[in-house]
Amino acid sequence: MPSRSSIMFLVPDAEPIVGHLRAAHDPAMFAGIGAHITLMFPFVPAPGVDATVVAAVEAHFAKQAHGPIELVFDRVDRFPEVAYLALENPAPTIGVIRALAARWPEYPLYEGKFPEAVPHLTIAHGQADVLDAVAREVSLELPLRTTITHASLFVESDAGKWHEHARVAL
């Protein structure tokens, strides 16, 4: 599989609440990605992520002039076979996602498999009983409030491990 890249918001404040559950139930954690919200995936194929790409991402966020974004995760929600932290107000994050999609239309979010972006922080993949147990446990710790000050550009190695290649101020 060719290596890929992705733009995301890292959410380290979520680790004390979901880290142990992600370690047991989320393959992304094993690949080296901490608690996060995906903003754009797939992005530029990894071999092409160079200083020019980083500069373009920096210029994009500078032009958007978001500044820090306050996020509140207020509940656990589900997709089929996935439990995730849901945002009380997803509009600011959706705005970031839409702006990235407009800037780089050649990289449709999730390869265009879903009609709309639903910003979320994945906690677990699994069957209903696992997801129900995860939801019960995590719900006791909510709401989670955090401030995002930067986006991260992650790159996947040929071995399937991900690492943060660059941080870009909002």
N, C-alpha and C positions, 0 to 999 in steps of 0.2 A: 504494500500500500504506500503510495507516495505520501511524504510528510506534508503537514498542513500548518496553517496558522489560524489564530482567532483573536478577536478583541473582546475583552471582558472587564467587568468591574470585580475586583477581588473584594471579599467581605470578611476580613479576618475577625471582626467582632462576632461573627456567627460560629466560629470554630468551637468555643466552649460549649455551645448548645448542640451543634450538629456534628462535630468532628468525629466522635466515636461512632455515630450512626453511619456517617459517610464511609468511615473506614471499614465497616461491615457490609455496606449495601450499595456503594456508589463506585463503579469502575473508574470514574474520572479521578478520584482521589489516588488510586493506585498508579495512575498515569502521571501524577505530579501536579495536579491542579487543586488548589485549595478551594474553600467555599467561594462561590462566584455566581455572577449573573452574566450569561453570554450575551454580548451585544452584536457580534458578527461572527458567524461560522458557517461555512468555511470562508477563510480570507485568502490572501495571497499564498500560493504554494510555498512551503518553507524555504526551498533553495533561493527563492526570489526575494525573501525578506532581507533587505539590506538598508543602508543608511538613507537611501532615497525613499523607500517605503516608510521608514520611521519618520522621516521629515514630512512626508505627505500626511501621515496620521497626526503628527503634531500640528501641522498647519490647519488641518480640518478642525481639531478641537479648539485651537486658538481662535479660529473664525467663528465657531459656535459660541464661544465665551460663556459657557455654562456656569463656571465657578463650581464650588462644592455643591453636591446634591445630597439632600437629606432623604434617607430611606427609612421606612417603617415597615417591617415584616409583621403582619398582625394575625396571620393564621397559616395553618397547613392546608394545602389544597392538593388535588391529584390530577394527573393525566393517567391514561391506562398504564398500569404497572410502574408508575413513578409518583412518589410523594415529594412535595416541594414547599418551601417557604414562599408565601404569596405577599405581594406588596399591597399595603393599604391604598396607596395612590400610585399606580404604575405609569401615569401619564408622563412624568419627566423622563423616565427610563425609556419608554416607548418613543419619545421624541428623539432621544439619542440614537436609538436603533434605526428609526426612520431616516434620520440625517445621514447616518453611515450608509444605509442602503441606497439613498439617493446619490451619494458621492461615489459609491462603488457598486453600480448596478450589475456589473459582471460577476459579482459574488452574492447571489441571492441567499438570504438567511436559510440555513438548513437545506440548501439546494432547492429552495422553493417548495419543499414538501408540506409546509403548513401555510394557510392563507393569512394568518396574523401572528405577529410576535406576541408572546406572552412572557414578559420578563419574570424570571423565577430563579430560586436557588434550590437546586436539586439536593434532596436529603438521601433518598433511597430508591432503588429499583427493586421490584419484587412482586410477589403475590399479595392479594388483598389482606391476608392476615398480618403479614409483615408490615405493610404500609399502614394498616390501622394501628398497630402497636407503636410504630414510629410517630404517627400523628398524635396519639395520646400523650406520649412522653414529651415531645417537643412543644405541644400546645401549652403545657404548664409553664414554659419559659418565655412566652410571648406576651406583649409585643417586644420586638427587638428593634431598637433605634440605632442608626449608624449614619455617619457622614462619609461620602465617597469624594475623594479629592483628585483621583486620577483614574485613567483607564490603563489596562495592561495589555500589551501585545505579547501573546504566547506563541511559541513555535514548537512543533512536534518533531522529534528526531525520527530517523529511520527505524529505530527500535520501538517507537510508539510512546516514548516518554516526552512529557511537555515541560517547558521551562519558560520563565518570564524573560522575554528578549528586551523589552523596553517598557518604561512607564511614561505616560503622557498626562500632563496636568490638564484638568478640565477648564 
